[in-house]
Amino acid sequence: MVAARRILDSVLYVLSSLTLAVIVGAVALEVFFRFIVRSSLPWSGEVGTMGLVWMSSWQKLRQLQEGQHPDRTPSSGSCRARSVLAEFGTNLLLLGCSGSCS
């Protein structure tokens, strides 16, 4: 169980780090194209927004596992799992609607 938790922590750390790198890259590209090329990229704002949503979800999962998130109470083991699954489902819905619902 301890090895599985370490692997999950490592995966969440890598995913969060990669997501942050993508957000920084998208913002840098948007600044470059908007002010140097004088033509903005239509997708860079979406990438930044979705990256922040996903990164916050992964960090919330990590905090819930470590008992550091304010949503966690001592008797809410099953509520915690439902909360994480509900947030994951919401993120999937937002990801699916980001291109077609606007």
C-alpha positions as CSV (number, residue, x, y, z in Angstrom):
1,M,0.0,0.0,0.0
2,V,2.8,2.4,0.8
3,A,4.5,1.7,-2.6
4,A,1.2,2.3,-4.4
5,R,0.9,5.7,-2.6
6,R,4.4,6.7,-3.5
7,I,3.8,5.8,-7.1
8,L,0.5,7.8,-7.1
9,D,2.2,10.8,-5.5
10,S,5.0,10.6,-8.1
11,V,2.4,10.5,-10.9
12,L,0.4,13.4,-9.5
13,Y,3.6,15.4,-9.1
14,V,4.7,14.7,-12.7
15,L,1.3,15.5,-14.1
16,S,1.0,18.8,-12.1
17,S,4.5,19.8,-13.2
18,L,3.8,19.0,-16.9
19,T,0.5,20.9,-16.7
20,L,2.3,23.9,-15.2
21,A,4.9,23.8,-17.9
22,V,2.1,23.7,-20.6
23,I,0.4,26.7,-19.0
24,V,3.6,28.7,-18.8
25,G,4.4,27.8,-22.5
26,A,0.9,28.7,-23.6
27,V,1.0,32.1,-21.9
28,A,4.5,32.8,-23.3
29,L,3.3,32.0,-26.8
30,E,0.3,34.2,-26.4
31,V,2.4,37.1,-25.2
32,F,4.8,36.6,-28.1
33,F,2.2,36.3,-30.8
34,R,0.0,39.1,-29.4
35,F,2.7,41.7,-29.0
36,I,5.5,40.7,-31.4
37,V,3.6,39.1,-34.3
38,R,0.5,41.2,-33.6
39,S,-1.9,38.2,-34.2
40,S,-3.2,36.4,-31.1
41,L,-3.6,32.6,-30.9
42,P,-7.2,31.5,-30.4
43,W,-6.4,28.4,-28.4
44,S,-3.9,29.6,-25.8
45,G,-6.5,31.0,-23.4
46,E,-8.4,27.7,-23.5
47,V,-5.2,25.7,-22.8
48,G,-4.3,27.9,-19.8
49,T,-7.8,27.7,-18.4
50,M,-8.1,23.9,-18.7
51,G,-4.6,23.4,-17.4
52,L,-5.5,25.4,-14.2
53,V,-8.6,23.3,-13.7
54,W,-6.8,20.0,-14.1
55,M,-3.8,21.0,-12.0
56,S,-6.0,22.2,-9.2
57,S,-7.9,18.8,-9.3
58,W,-4.7,16.8,-9.1
59,Q,-3.5,18.9,-6.2
60,K,-6.8,18.5,-4.4
61,L,-6.6,14.7,-4.8
62,R,-3.1,14.8,-3.4
63,Q,-4.1,17.0,-0.5
64,L,-7.1,14.8,0.3
65,Q,-4.8,11.8,0.4
66,E,-2.4,13.5,2.8
67,G,-5.2,14.9,5.0
68,Q,-4.4,18.5,4.3
69,H,-7.5,19.6,2.4
70,P,-10.1,21.6,4.4
71,D,-12.9,19.4,2.9
72,R,-11.6,16.4,4.8
73,T,-13.1,15.5,8.1
74,P,-12.2,12.5,10.2
75,S,-15.4,10.6,9.4
76,S,-15.8,11.4,5.7
77,G,-13.9,8.6,4.0
78,S,-16.6,7.7,1.6
79,C,-17.6,11.4,1.1
80,R,-14.0,12.1,0.2
81,A,-14.0,9.5,-2.5
82,R,-17.4,10.8,-3.9
83,S,-16.1,14.4,-3.8
84,V,-13.0,13.4,-5.9
85,L,-15.1,11.4,-8.4
86,A,-17.6,14.2,-8.7
87,E,-14.8,16.7,-9.4
88,F,-13.2,14.4,-11.9
89,G,-16.5,14.0,-13.7
90,T,-17.0,17.8,-13.7
91,N,-13.6,18.3,-15.2
92,L,-14.4,15.8,-18.0
93,L,-17.6,17.6,-18.7
94,L,-15.7,20.9,-18.9
95,L,-13.1,19.4,-21.1
96,G,-15.7,18.0,-23.4
97,C,-17.6,21.3,-23.6
98,S,-14.6,23.6,-23.9
99,G,-14.6,23.5,-27.7
100,S,-18.2,22.8,-28.6
101,C,-20.3,24.6,-26.0
102,S,-19.0,28.1,-26.6
